[in-house]
Structures are given as C-alpha cells and as structure tokens.
Amino acid sequence: MKDASDPKHLIREAYQIEGITDGECRSILVDWALSLTDPDPLPHIRTLLDRYGPEAPDHPMTVVLKQGLEAPAQAKRRGGRDARVGRP
C-alpha cells in the first residue's frame, strides 16, 4: 500500500537500521523529500514524527525530522543583477 507521507518507505527503513548516524538520516531525508509529490513536506514530517517519534524519541531520524520542522529549507535566489549592482 502506498503511503503519501513515506511513498518509498525510506523513513520506515531508516528507523530499522541499527547504528544509523545523523548524517545518514539527513541523506535519507533528502531522498525522501525528493520522492514526495506534495510540495509542502511539513505535514508529512509531522505525520512521520507522530508515527515513529513516540517509540524512538532518541533515534537520529527523529532528531533530523524535528530539525526539519524547526528550520525548513527555504529556497532563496542568490546572485542576479541585485547582487552585482546593488539595490537602489
């Protein structure tokens, strides 16, 4: 069955990997985010935290998911004319 919050079951699998590191969890989270069809990952992160967080509060993936809620990545344009010439 397809899970909208974890379509490839990457997060579920991460919780089952013994000795997984923070860095590996971050890498898995990037792959997970790319697999979502919804442009807003925050509701899915909340769903996953509700699903896995209570059973594994100290798991590196729980920590990484919480960080994703606290400081979501913001697409920010850099460069362009303003960067070269400055704003009036």
C-alpha positions as CSV (number, residue, x, y, z in Angstrom):
1,M,0.0,0.0,0.0
2,K,1.3,3.5,-1.0
3,D,1.9,5.8,1.9
4,A,1.6,9.5,1.0
5,S,4.0,10.5,3.8
6,D,6.6,7.9,3.1
7,P,6.0,6.7,-0.5
8,K,9.2,4.7,-0.8
9,H,9.2,3.7,2.9
10,L,12.6,5.4,3.3
11,I,11.8,6.8,6.7
12,R,10.4,3.5,7.9
13,E,13.5,1.7,6.8
14,A,15.8,4.3,8.4
15,Y,14.2,3.5,11.8
16,Q,15.1,-0.2,11.3
17,I,18.8,0.4,10.5
18,E,20.9,-0.5,13.5
19,G,23.5,2.2,14.3
20,I,22.4,4.7,11.7
21,T,24.1,8.1,12.0
22,D,22.7,11.7,11.9
23,G,24.5,12.2,8.5
24,E,22.9,9.1,7.0
25,C,19.5,10.2,8.3
26,R,20.0,13.6,6.7
27,S,20.8,11.9,3.4
28,I,17.8,9.7,3.6
29,L,15.6,12.7,4.4
30,V,16.8,14.5,1.2
31,D,15.9,11.4,-0.8
32,W,12.6,11.2,1.0
33,A,11.8,14.8,0.2
34,L,12.6,14.3,-3.5
35,S,10.1,11.4,-3.5
36,L,7.2,13.4,-2.3
37,T,4.6,14.6,-4.7
38,D,3.3,17.3,-2.3
39,P,5.3,20.5,-2.5
40,D,4.9,21.1,1.3
41,P,6.8,18.5,3.3
42,L,5.9,19.8,6.8
43,P,2.6,18.0,7.2
44,H,4.3,14.8,6.2
45,I,7.1,15.3,8.6
46,R,4.5,15.8,11.4
47,T,2.8,12.6,10.4
48,L,6.1,10.7,10.5
49,L,7.0,12.1,13.8
50,D,3.6,11.1,15.2
51,R,4.1,7.7,13.8
52,Y,7.7,6.9,14.8
53,G,8.7,9.6,17.4
54,P,7.0,8.3,20.5
55,E,8.6,4.8,20.1
56,A,12.0,6.2,19.2
57,P,12.5,9.7,20.7
58,D,16.3,9.5,20.7
59,H,16.7,7.9,17.3
60,P,18.8,10.0,14.9
61,M,15.9,10.1,12.3
62,T,13.5,11.5,15.0
63,V,16.1,14.2,15.7
64,V,16.5,15.0,12.0
65,L,12.8,15.1,11.4
66,K,12.4,17.6,14.3
67,Q,15.1,19.7,12.9
68,G,13.2,19.7,9.6
69,L,10.2,21.2,11.4
70,E,12.2,23.8,13.2
71,A,14.1,25.2,10.3
72,P,12.6,24.2,7.0
73,A,14.7,24.8,4.0
74,Q,13.8,28.0,2.2
75,A,14.6,28.4,-1.5
76,K,16.5,31.6,-1.8
77,R,17.6,33.1,-5.1
78,R,21.2,34.3,-5.0
79,G,23.0,36.4,-7.5
80,G,21.4,38.2,-10.3
81,R,21.5,41.9,-11.0
82,D,20.9,43.0,-7.4
83,A,24.0,41.0,-6.3
84,R,26.2,42.6,-8.9
85,V,24.9,46.2,-8.8
86,G,23.1,46.5,-5.5
87,R,19.7,47.8,-4.8
88,P,18.9,51.5,-5.0
